[in-house]
Amino acid sequence: MNIRHHPDESLLLAYAGGASDEAIGLIIATHMVFCAQCRRSVALMEKIGGGLLDTLPAAPLSAAARDALLARLDEPAPAPARLPPSRDGTPGVLRPYLGGDLSDVRWRRMGPSLAYKPLFKRDGISAKLLRGAPGTEVGHHTHRGQESTLVLSGGFSDITGSYGPGDLQIADGNLRHSPIADPGEDCINLAVTTAPLKFENLIQKIAGPLFGF
């Protein structure tokens, strides 16, 4: 697969070190399902980090902390949620948030050619799926925070280039764009936003907050 747009090194390093928040961690993990290059980079970062930990001196553990740890060892491990195998190749890391496959998603319509599926919102950070029919234009907007968009299927284009499955776009307040879904098939994206978008069209300004954008 020809991935042209990757997370930058700082995002991969934060993911490898366990410092990513849940939403960014999900989008990076999903990107890596598509991208062998980033999987290798993260594996190397984890190996280097593990080597550095081995060189650190052991820290003393208090009696209370030791007792709490030993008590937890006796607790039964929670049973992991089990989902049947994917029928359509939905990335495994994404399926627990969907409760199944992309083909099973119950979309919420925003008009004749746009739909979305909220996944979660924590501390102002929102994760959702977006679906646009071929040729659909989102509308010109900028960003109050950061918007990270990962293509799952189909593709889109804007002033920064073209994005296909596995490609990741990260936009901030410096980017004004209006993504357009490529012809041929629906464009399905995983999107993470840290603040609402700033639409220019009056109708979108009114409708955006109603749909969580």
BAFI-3210 file (N, C-alpha, C; in Angstrom, 3 decimals, decimal comma, padded with zeros to 6 digits):
// residues 213
n [1|2|3|4|5|6|7|8|9|10|11|12|13|14|15|16|17|18|19|20|21|22|23|24|25|26|27|28|29|30|31|32|33|34|35|36|37|38|39|40|41|42|43|44|45|46|47|48|49|50|51|52|53|54|55|56|57|58|59|60|61|62|63|64|65|66|67|68|69|70|71|72|73|74|75|76|77|78|79|80|81|82|83|84|85|86|87|88|89|90|91|92|93|94|95|96|97|98|99|100|101|102|103|104|105|106|107|108|109|110|111|112|113|114|115|116|117|118|119|120|121|122|123|124|125|126|127|128|129|130|131|132|133|134|135|136|137|138|139|140|141|142|143|144|145|146|147|148|149|150|151|152|153|154|155|156|157|158|159|160|161|162|163|164|165|166|167|168|169|170|171|172|173|174|175|176|177|178|179|180|181|182|183|184|185|186|187|188|189|190|191|192|193|194|195|196|197|198|199|200|201|202|203|204|205|206|207|208|209|210|211|212|213]
n.u [000,846|000,549|001,436|001,279|001,165|002,159|002,137|003,993|007,333|007,292|004,703|004,660|006,653|005,527|003,372|004,725|005,890|003,742|002,433|000,413|-002,874|-006,148|-007,637|-005,816|-004,026|-005,634|-005,979|-003,354|-002,674|-004,509|-003,669|-001,220|-002,004|-002,346|000,188|003,326|005,804|005,588|004,931|007,364|008,979|007,851|008,223|011,018|011,454|010,225|011,900|014,335|013,534|012,957|015,515|016,779|015,373|016,335|018,824|018,445|018,683|017,301|014,281|013,280|010,538|007,703|006,333|003,542|002,854|003,889|002,262|-000,230|000,187|000,655|-001,836|-003,428|-002,549|-003,908|-006,424|-009,032|-008,395|-009,873|-012,272|-011,554|-013,352|-014,944|-015,094|-016,645|-014,724|-013,636|-015,637|-015,173|-012,619|-012,162|-010,042|-008,653|-008,106|-009,907|-012,416|-013,565|-014,555|-016,530|-018,167|-018,216|-018,064|-017,132|-019,004|-021,279|-021,992|-024,267|-025,173|-025,416|-027,292|-026,325|-027,334|-027,975|-025,614|-023,657|-022,564|-022,210|-020,600|-020,498|-017,850|-016,473|-016,128|-013,858|-012,720|-012,987|-011,885|-012,702|-013,729|-014,674|-016,412|-016,498|-018,412|-018,534|-020,235|-019,118|-017,504|-018,495|-018,293|-016,886|-016,939|-015,659|-013,444|-011,745|-009,732|-010,282|-008,789|-006,906|-007,196|-007,292|-007,201|-007,814|-007,782|-009,925|-011,243|-011,818|-011,174|-009,875|-009,384|-007,615|-006,327|-003,845|-003,135|-003,628|-005,370|-005,428|-006,469|-005,186|-003,644|-002,776|-003,954|-003,094|-004,431|-004,441|-005,088|-003,864|-004,550|-006,786|-009,307|-011,223|-012,128|-012,694|-014,482|-013,133|-013,893|-015,736|-016,020|-017,510|-016,036|-014,567|-013,645|-011,618|-011,827|-010,329|-010,806|-009,738|-011,086|-014,001|-014,747|-014,303|-016,561|-017,312|-019,608|-022,939|-025,099|-023,695|-022,300|-024,343|-025,378|-023,140|-022,343|-024,595|-024,252|-021,934|-019,537]
n.v [-001,191|002,200|004,578|007,980|010,066|010,528|010,163|012,596|012,337|012,969|012,342|009,581|008,851|009,625|007,858|005,379|005,606|005,495|007,863|009,093|010,542|008,977|009,304|010,215|008,134|006,064|006,834|006,776|004,088|002,876|003,918|002,574|000,004|000,085|000,894|-000,225|000,976|002,845|001,076|-000,294|001,831|002,533|000,124|000,090|002,405|001,595|-000,496|000,845|002,510|000,559|-000,453|001,766|001,956|-000,294|000,516|002,206|002,865|000,700|001,606|002,185|000,451|001,281|-000,141|-000,053|000,319|-002,047|-003,968|-003,286|-003,878|-006,659|-007,464|-006,900|-008,799|-011,033|-010,607|-011,448|-011,432|-009,082|-010,193|-010,091|-008,239|-010,018|-010,128|-011,271|-012,491|-010,000|-009,179|-007,521|-006,508|-004,464|-002,515|-004,103|-002,727|-000,674|-001,830|-002,470|000,044|000,458|-001,657|-003,729|-004,161|-001,811|-001,973|-002,439|-000,156|002,213|004,947|008,481|010,824|013,830|015,174|014,742|013,568|013,335|011,819|010,736|009,151|009,229|008,410|008,759|011,240|012,987|015,088|017,340|016,460|014,977|012,042|010,611|008,965|009,816|010,059|010,439|010,797|010,049|012,836|014,681|017,778|019,142|021,781|025,091|025,671|026,564|025,965|025,745|024,345|021,405|019,190|015,885|013,595|010,446|008,384|005,711|004,281|004,737|008,100|011,514|014,911|018,024|021,396|020,695|018,288|014,838|012,189|008,850|005,481|004,881|007,181|010,096|013,190|016,185|019,039|022,517|025,790|027,251|026,285|026,612|024,968|022,844|019,849|017,396|014,563|011,794|010,551|007,513|005,789|005,783|007,995|007,221|008,295|008,410|010,712|013,064|015,679|018,559|020,803|022,730|023,082|025,862|026,992|028,610|028,969|030,029|028,280|025,966|026,934|027,123|024,498|022,909|022,857|021,475|018,897|018,239|019,323]
n.w [000,000|-000,834|001,155|001,655|003,439|006,628|010,296|012,229|013,630|016,352|017,201|016,795|018,594|021,042|021,072|021,134|023,628|025,301|025,850|024,425|024,150|024,415|022,005|019,995|020,223|019,256|016,551|015,621|016,063|014,328|011,875|011,711|011,145|008,439|007,616|007,162|007,422|009,555|011,584|011,850|012,686|015,189|016,561|016,718|018,258|020,648|021,344|021,771|023,878|025,815|026,207|027,340|029,748|031,036|031,835|033,950|037,469|040,000|041,618|044,976|046,539|048,333|051,382|051,481|048,780|047,739|049,018|047,968|045,271|045,389|046,280|044,102|042,327|043,019|042,132|039,827|036,332|034,102|031,747|028,335|025,867|023,356|019,908|016,915|014,069|011,693|008,873|006,792|006,772|008,604|010,646|013,474|015,878|015,849|015,924|018,552|019,318|017,510|017,871|016,129|012,619|009,988|007,975|009,398|010,689|011,985|010,518|011,112|009,503|007,824|005,784|002,241|001,295|003,222|006,268|009,704|012,540|015,879|018,107|020,640|023,254|025,126|027,616|025,958|023,585|020,593|018,919|015,871|013,145|009,713|006,749|003,318|000,240|-003,138|-004,597|-002,798|-001,138|001,720|002,641|003,050|005,700|008,759|011,701|015,154|016,896|016,726|013,992|013,163|010,581|009,335|006,569|005,934|003,944|000,397|-000,555|-000,381|-001,488|-001,148|-000,830|000,083|-001,015|-002,100|-000,498|000,505|001,503|004,721|004,803|006,687|007,715|009,341|010,612|011,466|012,893|010,913|008,466|005,843|004,300|002,045|001,962|-000,601|-001,488|-003,215|-006,556|-007,276|-004,906|-001,608|000,763|003,741|006,860|009,829|012,320|014,488|016,699|018,499|019,145|018,168|014,619|012,327|010,342|007,188|005,677|006,271|006,897|007,574|009,763|011,598|011,655|012,233|015,109|016,061|015,173|016,397|015,392]
ca.u [000,000|001,355|001,054|002,020|001,071|002,395|002,314|005,379|008,095|006,911|003,485|005,035|007,423|004,579|002,624|005,616|006,146|002,499|002,057|-000,677|-004,214|-006,869|-008,072|-004,643|-003,523|-006,473|-005,738|-002,013|-002,733|-005,235|-002,755|-000,177|-002,571|-002,112|001,523|004,447|006,915|005,384|005,026|008,787|009,511|007,389|008,897|012,385|011,369|009,928|013,106|015,293|013,018|013,158|016,940|017,093|014,826|017,199|020,033|018,106|018,779|016,022|013,711|012,699|009,082|007,227|005,599|002,133|002,753|004,117|001,080|-001,301|000,507|000,432|-003,279|-003,990|-002,182|-004,898|-007,704|-009,203|-008,214|-011,145|-012,381|-011,585|-014,536|-014,648|-015,908|-016,399|-013,763|-014,156|-016,077|-014,833|-011,261|-012,083|-008,903|-009,035|-008,024|-011,072|-013,673|-014,250|-015,254|-017,685|-018,989|-018,269|-017,386|-017,558|-020,217|-022,418|-022,202|-025,530|-024,740|-026,328|-027,254|-026,208|-027,770|-028,068|-024,336|-022,738|-023,037|-021,159|-020,828|-019,658|-017,231|-016,403|-015,625|-013,271|-011,959|-013,037|-011,335|-013,785|-013,386|-015,868|-016,268|-017,160|-018,635|-018,986|-020,428|-018,160|-017,697|-019,011|-017,374|-017,216|-017,169|-014,472|-013,371|-010,458|-009,764|-010,002|-007,783|-006,253|-008,056|-006,520|-008,108|-007,217|-008,660|-010,122|-011,564|-012,030|-010,129|-010,292|-008,333|-007,778|-005,194|-002,575|-002,830|-004,602|-005,257|-006,083|-006,500|-003,981|-003,043|-003,178|-003,811|-003,230|-004,693|-004,622|-005,658|-003,186|-005,028|-008,153|-009,487|-012,541|-011,895|-013,670|-014,363|-012,742|-014,910|-015,604|-016,608|-017,627|-014,841|-014,810|-012,497|-011,598|-011,432|-010,160|-010,708|-009,535|-011,967|-014,914|-014,286|-014,813|-017,097|-017,567|-020,986|-023,848|-025,840|-022,769|-022,016|-025,465|-025,544|-021,942|-022,431|-025,672|-023,723|-020,685|-018,375]
ca.v [000,000|003,409|005,601|009,205|011,045|009,793|010,969|013,007|011,509|013,254|011,581|008,173|008,685|009,680|006,602|004,305|005,782|005,431|009,214|009,612|010,411|007,850|009,572|010,205|006,764|005,265|007,178|006,296|002,627|002,512|004,208|001,550|-001,179|000,279|001,400|-001,020|001,877|003,380|-000,045|-000,525|002,960|002,420|-001,031|000,512|003,336|000,813|-001,248|001,793|002,908|-000,544|-000,516|002,859|001,610|-001,297|001,154|003,029|002,140|000,282|002,530|001,457|000,358|001,362|-001,317|000,088|000,084|-003,472|-004,700|-003,022|-004,625|-008,077|-007,693|-006,886|-010,039|-012,054|-010,269|-012,076|-010,520|-008,869|-010,931|-009,173|-008,316|-010,807|-009,853|-012,244|-011,981|-008,996|-009,652|-006,558|-005,993|-003,334|-002,656|-004,672|-001,743|000,204|-002,572|-002,335|001,325|000,357|-002,800|-004,621|-003,748|-000,580|-002,249|-002,529|001,139|002,916|006,310|009,598|011,641|015,280|015,644|013,658|012,951|013,303|011,139|010,596|008,224|009,605|007,299|009,185|012,583|013,046|016,309|018,231|015,812|014,203|011,073|010,203|008,554|010,659|009,361|011,325|010,192|010,552|014,204|015,553|018,800|019,416|023,206|025,775|025,877|026,552|025,127|026,373|023,502|020,511|018,170|014,772|012,821|009,246|007,755|004,270|003,769|005,840|009,111|012,897|015,837|019,442|022,184|020,109|017,075|013,752|011,270|007,569|004,641|004,882|008,514|010,900|014,645|016,928|020,436|023,432|027,079|027,842|025,685|026,806|023,996|022,265|018,520|016,857|013,108|011,349|009,772|006,057|005,130|006,651|008,260|007,025|008,774|008,511|012,093|013,472|017,131|019,054|021,958|022,821|023,682|027,207|026,991|029,925|028,987|030,316|027,072|025,063|027,526|026,791|023,048|022,262|022,519|020,518|017,576|018,031|019,705]
ca.w [000,000|-000,978|002,129|001,331|004,524|007,878|011,515|012,387|014,567|017,738|017,488|016,915|019,828|022,150|021,058|021,583|025,051|026,061|026,262|023,603|024,712|023,819|020,634|019,108|020,243|018,353|015,159|015,271|015,987|013,117|010,766|011,628|010,494|007,002|007,304|007,671|007,763|010,898|012,522|012,105|013,456|016,570|017,163|017,032|019,390|021,852|021,681|022,338|025,174|026,739|026,532|028,267|031,064|031,655|032,377|035,104|038,749|040,567|042,599|046,115|046,566|049,714|051,849|051,098|047,345|047,516|049,456|047,002|044,062|045,648|046,381|042,747|041,645|043,367|041,515|038,500|035,199|033,386|030,493|027,196|025,001|022,166|018,739|015,839|013,073|010,768|007,570|005,743|006,928|009,527|011,552|014,759|016,957|015,740|016,041|019,841|019,373|016,621|018,236|014,970|011,390|009,328|007,193|010,320|011,349|011,778|010,298|011,345|008,299|007,914|004,486|001,261|000,909|004,357|007,467|010,708|013,644|017,020|018,829|022,033|023,513|026,448|027,898|024,812|022,392|019,992|017,877|015,136|011,762|008,721|005,478|002,254|-001,069|-004,131|-005,052|-001,746|-000,616|003,119|002,844|003,537|007,146|009,446|012,891|016,446|017,518|015,765|013,377|012,587|009,736|008,760|005,579|006,093|002,608|-000,530|-000,488|-000,559|-001,914|-000,829|-001,311|000,531|-001,766|-002,161|000,630|000,296|002,698|005,547|004,866|007,832|007,606|010,585|010,267|012,591|012,532|009,763|007,221|005,372|003,218|001,826|001,388|-001,545|-001,610|-004,549|-007,266|-007,291|-003,749|-000,445|001,564|005,169|007,617|011,282|012,585|015,886|016,815|019,864|019,295|017,020|013,370|012,028|008,979|006,610|005,211|007,376|007,276|008,261|011,070|012,477|011,756|012,748|016,536|016,309|014,869|017,127|014,598]
c.u [000,880|000,839|001,922|002,067|001,092|002,327|003,763|006,019|007,678|005,647|003,790|005,784|006,509|003,768|003,482|005,873|004,908|002,004|000,928|-001,993|-004,972|-007,186|-006,904|-004,026|-004,308|-006,152|-004,349|-002,026|-003,448|-004,384|-001,736|-000,694|-002,298|-000,625|002,640|005,601|006,776|005,374|006,482|009,373|009,115|008,057|010,334|012,395|011,108|011,144|014,150|014,841|013,187|014,609|017,340|016,569|015,717|018,438|019,747|018,250|017,389|015,561|013,095|011,178|008,636|006,445|004,136|001,942|002,955|002,893|-000,086|-001,077|000,245|-001,061|-003,910|-003,661|-003,196|-006,257|-007,834|-009,058|-009,555|-011,148|-012,435|-012,857|-014,155|-015,634|-015,642|-015,399|-014,414|-014,513|-015,613|-013,449|-011,150|-010,902|-009,337|-009,043|-009,233|-012,374|-014,328|-015,019|-016,516|-018,665|-019,113|-017,504|-017,909|-018,861|-021,459|-022,777|-023,569|-025,217|-025,842|-026,188|-027,110|-026,690|-027,763|-026,750|-023,308|-023,380|-021,877|-021,584|-019,929|-019,117|-017,104|-015,911|-015,128|-012,440|-011,884|-012,474|-012,368|-013,243|-014,673|-015,476|-017,031|-017,286|-019,194|-019,138|-019,424|-018,507|-018,211|-017,933|-017,817|-017,602|-015,948|-014,540|-011,920|-010,677|-009,444|-008,936|-007,078|-007,253|-007,163|-007,500|-007,364|-008,208|-008,710|-010,468|-011,925|-010,879|-010,710|-009,092|-008,667|-006,533|-003,855|-002,211|-003,964|-004,313|-006,071|-006,030|-005,150|-003,319|-003,638|-002,929|-004,001|-003,316|-004,866|-005,163|-005,010|-003,718|-006,497|-008,345|-010,932|-012,351|-013,046|-013,437|-014,054|-013,890|-014,698|-016,260|-016,697|-016,271|-015,219|-013,533|-012,716|-011,049|-011,372|-009,990|-010,547|-010,392|-012,881|-014,256|-014,910|-015,262|-017,375|-019,005|-021,939|-024,591|-024,942|-022,372|-023,096|-025,540|-024,355|-022,026|-023,514|-025,200|-022,379|-019,447|-017,940]
c.v [001,239|004,492|006,831|010,194|010,297|010,722|011,421|012,211|011,740|012,482|010,097|007,912|008,713|008,386|005,457|004,377|005,749|006,783|009,811|009,550|009,338|008,080|009,533|008,811|005,871|005,564|006,719|004,780|002,167|002,790|003,082|000,232|-001,124|000,420|000,586|-000,136|002,404|002,264|-000,326|000,592|002,855|001,244|-000,668|001,457|002,594|000,026|-000,346|002,224|001,818|-000,687|000,567|002,559|000,617|-000,686|001,975|002,220|001,801|001,285|001,730|001,519|000,371|000,108|-001,250|-000,193|-001,395|-004,289|-004,515|-003,803|-006,111|-008,405|-007,744|-008,158|-011,137|-011,783|-010,962|-011,040|-010,325|-009,603|-009,947|-009,353|-009,039|-010,470|-010,922|-011,662|-010,992|-009,626|-008,744|-005,932|-004,760|-003,525|-003,098|-003,665|-000,825|-000,513|-002,479|-001,021|001,309|-000,711|-003,797|-004,041|-002,412|-000,794|-002,354|-001,182|001,715|004,409|007,308|010,564|013,120|015,936|014,487|012,931|012,884|012,592|011,021|009,579|008,663|008,361|007,625|010,624|012,632|014,317|017,232|017,650|014,830|013,274|010,613|009,661|009,534|009,878|010,343|010,578|010,772|011,970|015,162|016,514|019,178|020,870|023,863|025,997|025,989|025,835|025,926|025,605|022,683|019,470|017,127|013,866|011,662|008,602|006,245|003,604|004,946|006,817|010,498|013,729|017,233|020,176|021,611|018,841|016,076|012,742|010,008|006,740|004,587|006,228|009,313|012,376|015,265|018,404|021,255|024,761|027,746|027,329|026,017|025,868|023,551|020,904|018,057|015,353|012,725|010,598|008,277|005,345|006,119|006,809|008,126|007,368|008,598|009,900|012,351|014,986|017,525|020,276|022,012|023,459|025,075|027,237|028,417|030,069|029,137|029,071|026,107|025,604|027,158|025,281|022,362|021,900|021,491|019,086|017,315|018,389|021,128]
c.w [000,000|-000,040|001,877|002,484|005,864|009,090|011,616|013,524|016,013|018,125|017,654|018,211|021,047|022,232|021,604|023,083|025,910|026,518|025,426|024,370|023,924|022,348|019,659|019,086|019,301|016,896|014,712|015,123|014,718|011,882|010,608|011,066|008,993|006,669|007,958|008,109|009,187|011,943|012,854|012,961|014,923|017,275|017,562|018,227|020,696|022,295|022,328|023,732|026,216|027,159|027,513|029,664|031,790|032,286|033,625|036,393|039,277|041,610|043,737|046,085|048,019|050,076|051,417|049,611|047,031|047,886|048,478|045,720|044,256|045,734|044,999|041,982|041,904|042,727|040,163|037,395|034,496|032,058|029,327|026,375|023,715|021,053|017,693|014,844|012,117|009,435|006,439|005,902|007,803|010,472|012,946|015,888|016,976|016,081|017,420|019,973|018,517|017,083|017,107|013,807|010,871|008,552|008,067|010,951|010,991|011,724|010,644|010,173|008,634|006,621|003,516|001,004|002,027|005,541|008,443|011,762|014,801|017,718|020,317|022,093|024,944|026,570|026,685|023,528|021,862|018,915|017,207|013,772|010,885|007,424|004,455|000,946|-002,059|-004,589|-004,000|-001,261|000,792|003,327|003,452|005,048|007,585|010,776|014,150|017,216|016,455|015,288|012,714|011,847|009,085|007,800|005,828|004,763|001,715|-000,457|-000,626|-000,993|-001,408|-001,287|-000,888|-000,229|-001,745|-001,058|000,334|001,561|003,416|005,675|006,018|007,541|008,978|010,234|011,540|012,071|011,346|008,429|006,998|004,193|003,128|001,164|000,493|-001,681|-003,053|-005,226|-007,064|-006,138|-002,599|000,247|003,030|005,913|009,113|011,607|014,088|015,910|018,279|020,152|018,081|015,799|013,202|010,563|008,511|006,137|006,400|007,839|008,037|009,629|012,078|012,722|012,421|014,223|016,856|016,094|015,545|016,363|014,953]
res [m|n|i|r|h|h|p|d|e|s|l|l|l|a|y|a|g|g|a|s|d|e|a|i|g|l|i|i|a|t|h|m|v|f|c|a|q|c|r|r|s|v|a|l|m|e|k|i|g|g|g|l|l|d|t|l|p|a|a|p|l|s|a|a|a|r|d|a|l|l|a|r|l|d|e|p|a|p|a|p|a|r|l|p|p|s|r|d|g|t|p|g|v|l|r|p|y|l|g|g|d|l|s|d|v|r|w|r|r|m|g|p|s|l|a|y|k|p|l|f|k|r|d|g|i|s|a|k|l|l|r|g|a|p|g|t|e|v|g|h|h|t|h|r|g|q|e|s|t|l|v|l|s|g|g|f|s|d|i|t|g|s|y|g|p|g|d|l|q|i|a|d|g|n|l|r|h|s|p|i|a|d|p|g|e|d|c|i|n|l|a|v|t|t|a|p|l|k|f|e|n|l|i|q|k|i|a|g|p|l|f|g|f]
***
